[in-house]
Amino acid sequence: MFDVQKIRKTLVWGVPLYLGLTVGSVLMVVHMIVPAIEGVAQRVPAVRISPSAQVAPFIGICCVLGIVVASMRAVPFSDARIKPFERAFIASIVAGGLSMLLIPVTAAVVRFNMPSLGYSICSDLQGHPTLWFTDWVRDPAWCVKGKSLDWVNEQASTPHVKP
Protein backbone atom coordinates (compact mmCIF):
# COMPACT_ATOMS: atom_id res chain seq x y z
CA MET A 1 0.00 0.00 0.00
CA PHE A 2 2.81 2.44 0.90
CA ASP A 3 6.01 2.64 -1.14
CA VAL A 4 8.68 2.42 1.56
CA GLN A 5 11.44 3.65 -0.78
CA LYS A 6 9.50 6.83 -1.64
CA ILE A 7 8.75 7.44 2.04
CA ARG A 8 12.45 7.10 2.90
CA LYS A 9 13.41 9.53 0.13
CA THR A 10 10.81 11.99 1.36
CA LEU A 11 12.17 11.76 4.91
CA VAL A 12 15.52 13.14 3.74
CA TRP A 13 14.02 16.59 3.17
CA GLY A 14 10.77 16.14 5.11
CA VAL A 15 12.32 15.65 8.55
CA PRO A 16 14.45 18.84 8.43
CA LEU A 17 11.49 20.80 7.05
CA TYR A 18 9.12 19.53 9.74
CA LEU A 19 11.72 20.10 12.46
CA GLY A 20 12.16 23.68 11.24
CA LEU A 21 8.41 24.24 11.29
CA THR A 22 8.26 22.75 14.78
CA VAL A 23 11.00 25.07 16.03
CA GLY A 24 9.22 28.03 14.45
CA SER A 25 5.97 27.01 16.12
CA VAL A 26 7.64 26.68 19.51
CA LEU A 27 9.24 30.11 19.08
CA MET A 28 5.85 31.62 18.20
CA VAL A 29 4.32 30.12 21.32
CA VAL A 30 7.20 31.26 23.53
CA HIS A 31 7.54 34.77 22.08
CA MET A 32 3.97 35.64 21.08
CA ILE A 33 1.35 33.61 22.92
CA VAL A 34 2.87 33.20 26.38
CA PRO A 35 3.95 36.87 26.79
CA ALA A 36 0.50 38.09 25.69
CA ILE A 37 -1.31 35.83 28.15
CA GLU A 38 1.11 36.66 30.98
CA GLY A 39 0.92 40.37 30.15
CA VAL A 40 -2.86 40.51 30.30
CA ALA A 41 -2.89 38.42 33.48
CA GLN A 42 -0.35 40.76 35.13
CA ARG A 43 -2.03 43.89 33.73
CA VAL A 44 1.17 45.16 32.07
CA PRO A 45 1.06 48.67 30.56
CA ALA A 46 1.17 47.46 26.95
CA VAL A 47 0.52 44.12 25.30
CA ARG A 48 0.58 42.88 21.70
CA ILE A 49 -1.97 40.18 20.92
CA SER A 50 -1.66 37.94 17.87
CA PRO A 51 -4.89 36.00 17.27
CA SER A 52 -3.36 34.10 14.35
CA ALA A 53 -0.59 32.73 16.58
CA GLN A 54 -3.11 30.34 18.15
CA VAL A 55 -2.50 28.02 15.20
CA ALA A 56 1.21 27.58 16.06
CA PRO A 57 0.85 24.84 18.70
CA PHE A 58 -1.17 22.70 16.31
CA ILE A 59 1.38 23.14 13.52
CA GLY A 60 4.14 22.01 15.86
CA ILE A 61 2.18 18.97 17.05
CA CYS A 62 1.22 18.08 13.47
CA CYS A 63 4.86 18.27 12.34
CA VAL A 64 6.14 16.10 15.18
CA LEU A 65 3.44 13.51 14.57
CA GLY A 66 4.13 13.69 10.82
CA ILE A 67 7.77 12.79 11.47
CA VAL A 68 6.74 9.93 13.76
CA VAL A 69 4.18 8.48 11.33
CA ALA A 70 6.47 8.81 8.30
CA SER A 71 9.35 7.22 10.22
CA MET A 72 7.13 4.35 11.31
CA ARG A 73 6.01 3.85 7.68
CA ALA A 74 9.64 3.89 6.53
CA VAL A 75 10.75 1.15 8.95
CA PRO A 76 7.90 -0.34 8.38
CA PHE A 77 5.80 -1.01 11.44
CA SER A 78 2.52 -2.84 11.43
CA ASP A 79 -0.64 -0.88 10.73
CA ALA A 80 -1.93 -1.64 14.22
CA ARG A 81 1.07 0.15 15.78
CA ILE A 82 0.86 3.13 13.44
CA LYS A 83 -2.92 3.64 13.70
CA PRO A 84 -2.95 5.57 17.06
CA PHE A 85 -0.29 7.99 15.77
CA GLU A 86 -2.18 8.49 12.51
CA ARG A 87 -5.35 9.25 14.46
CA ALA A 88 -3.50 11.76 16.61
CA PHE A 89 -2.01 13.29 13.44
CA ILE A 90 -5.47 13.65 11.88
CA ALA A 91 -6.86 15.06 15.13
CA SER A 92 -4.09 17.69 15.21
CA ILE A 93 -4.90 18.67 11.61
CA VAL A 94 -8.60 19.00 12.46
CA ALA A 95 -7.84 20.98 15.63
CA GLY A 96 -5.47 23.27 13.70
CA GLY A 97 -8.09 23.82 11.01
CA LEU A 98 -10.69 24.65 13.65
CA SER A 99 -8.20 27.01 15.27
CA MET A 100 -7.70 28.75 11.92
CA LEU A 101 -11.45 29.14 11.51
CA LEU A 102 -11.66 30.64 15.01
CA ILE A 103 -9.07 33.38 14.35
CA PRO A 104 -11.78 35.97 13.56
CA VAL A 105 -13.72 34.89 16.64
CA THR A 106 -10.62 35.27 18.80
CA ALA A 107 -9.95 38.71 17.34
CA ALA A 108 -13.54 39.76 18.07
CA VAL A 109 -13.40 38.42 21.63
CA VAL A 110 -10.14 40.31 22.22
CA ARG A 111 -11.59 43.57 20.85
CA PHE A 112 -14.68 43.15 23.03
CA ASN A 113 -12.98 42.11 26.28
CA MET A 114 -9.76 44.15 26.40
CA PRO A 115 -11.51 47.49 27.12
CA SER A 116 -13.27 45.89 30.09
CA LEU A 117 -9.81 44.98 31.42
CA GLY A 118 -8.72 48.61 31.20
CA TYR A 119 -6.88 48.50 27.86
CA SER A 120 -7.29 50.81 24.87
CA ILE A 121 -6.43 49.77 21.34
CA CYS A 122 -3.37 51.51 19.92
CA SER A 123 -2.64 51.50 16.20
CA ASP A 124 0.23 53.98 16.37
CA LEU A 125 3.00 51.98 18.02
CA GLN A 126 6.07 50.93 16.07
CA GLY A 127 5.45 48.05 13.68
CA HIS A 128 1.73 48.64 13.52
CA PRO A 129 -0.78 48.48 11.84
CA THR A 130 -0.96 44.98 10.45
CA LEU A 131 -3.70 42.42 10.22
CA TRP A 132 -1.72 39.92 12.28
CA PHE A 133 -1.75 41.56 15.71
CA THR A 134 -3.19 44.39 17.76
CA ASP A 135 -1.49 46.56 20.36
CA TRP A 136 -3.24 47.46 23.59
CA VAL A 137 -2.18 50.06 26.18
CA ARG A 138 -3.50 50.76 29.68
CA ASP A 139 -3.21 54.53 29.28
CA PRO A 140 -4.20 56.07 25.91
CA ALA A 141 -1.55 58.80 26.47
CA TRP A 142 1.11 56.11 25.90
CA CYS A 143 -0.15 55.51 22.38
CA VAL A 144 2.50 57.61 20.59
CA LYS A 145 3.18 57.14 16.89
CA GLY A 146 6.48 55.39 16.18
CA LYS A 147 7.20 54.38 19.79
CA SER A 148 7.73 50.73 20.78
CA LEU A 149 6.13 48.49 23.38
CA ASP A 150 9.36 48.76 25.39
CA TRP A 151 9.01 52.55 25.40
CA VAL A 152 5.46 52.25 26.72
CA ASN A 153 6.62 49.91 29.50
CA GLU A 154 9.46 52.35 30.32
CA GLN A 155 7.00 55.26 30.49
CA ALA A 156 4.75 53.27 32.79
CA SER A 157 7.59 52.40 35.17
CA THR A 158 8.93 55.97 35.30
CA PRO A 159 7.13 58.06 37.91
CA HIS A 160 5.85 61.27 36.36
CA VAL A 161 5.48 64.26 38.64
CA LYS A 162 2.77 66.66 37.58
CA PRO A 163 3.43 70.31 38.51
N, C-alpha and C positions, 0 to 999 in steps of 0.2 A: 504494500500500500504506500509506504514512504520510501523514497530513494535515499538510502543512507549516505551514499557518496555525495549527492547534491546537498544534503543537510550538512555534512562535514565541510564541504567547500563554502557554504554559506556562513558557517560558524567562524571562519577565518576573518571575515570582515564584520559579521553580525555581532559577535561578542564585544569587540572594542566599541562599536557603535552603541550598543545597548548599555555598556558600562559608562560611556560618556554621557548618555542621556540620563542614566541613573544618578551620576555625580551632579549633573546640572539640576536635576529635580531636588536632590538633597540640598544643594546650595540655595535653591529658590525657597525651600521650606525654612531653612536656617536663617536666611537673610531677608525674607519678605513676609512670610506668614507668622513665624514666631515673634519677631519684633513688633509687628502690628497688634497681635493679640496681647502681648505683654504690655505694650504701650497703652492700649485702651484700658486694660485692667488696672494699670498703675496711674492712670489719668495724666500721662505725660503731656507737656505743652503742645507738641505737634506729632502727628502720626500720619504715615502714608499707608493707605490700604489698597491692596491689589486684588480685586475680586477674581481675576483670571488665574491667579497663582494657586487657587484651590484645586486645580487640575494636577499640579506637580506631584503630589504624593501618589496619585494613581498611575502616572506615567512611570515613576520610579519602580513601583510594585510590578507593573506590567512588564517592564524591561527585565527585572530580575527573574520573574517567572518565565519570561520568554527564553532567557538563557538556560534556565533549568530544564524546561520542556525540550528545547532544541538539543541540548546536551544529552538528555535521556533518549531522545530519538536517534541520536548519532551513535550511541553505544552498541546496540539498541537494548532497551529494557522492554519488558512485557507491557502490553496495553493496560493491564490491571494496575501496574505500578505508576504508570504515567497519568492515568485518568484523573486522580485527585488534583494533580498539578495543572492539568489542562482546564479543569473546572474552575480552579482558583484564577487561572489566567483569563478565562472568559469572564468571570465575575469582576475582575479588576478592569477589564475593558468596558463592561456594562456600567460599572460604578464611575469610571472616568468619563464616559459619555454622558451619564446623568449629571455629573459635576459640571461638564461643559454646558449642558442645557440650563443649569441653575445659575450660571454666571450673571445673567441679567437680574435674576431674583435676588442674588446676594448683593449686587450693586444697589438695587432698590431698597433692600433692608438696611444697608449701611446708610444710605442717604436719608432714610426715615428715622433711624435710631440714633445716629451720631449727635444731632442737635439736642436730643433729650439727655445726652450724657455731658452736655456743656461744650460741644465742639462746633465750630463754624467751618464750612467748606472754604478752601483757599485755592484759587486757581492761578495765583501769581508767583508762587515759590519757584525756585530754580528747577528746571527740568519739567515743568508743567506748562501747558496742559497736554495730556495724552488721553487716549481712551483706556489705557491699561491700568491706571491707578488714580486715586484721588487723595489730595492732601487735606488734612483737617487740623485746625489750630484751636486752642482753648480761648485765646483772646484775639478777636479780629484785628486789633492793632498790630499784631505780629505778622499779618499777611502783607508782606512788602515785596513788590515785584523784584525778581532776580536774587532774592536771598534764599539760603538753603535751610533745610530742616535743622541742621546743626546751629545755625545762626538763631533760629527761633528758640531752640533749647537753651542757648547761651543767654539770650535776652530774658528768658523766663527765670533763669537761675541768678541773674544779676539784679540786686535790689535797686529799684529806681526810687529816688527821693523826689517827691513833687514839692516845688517851692510854694 
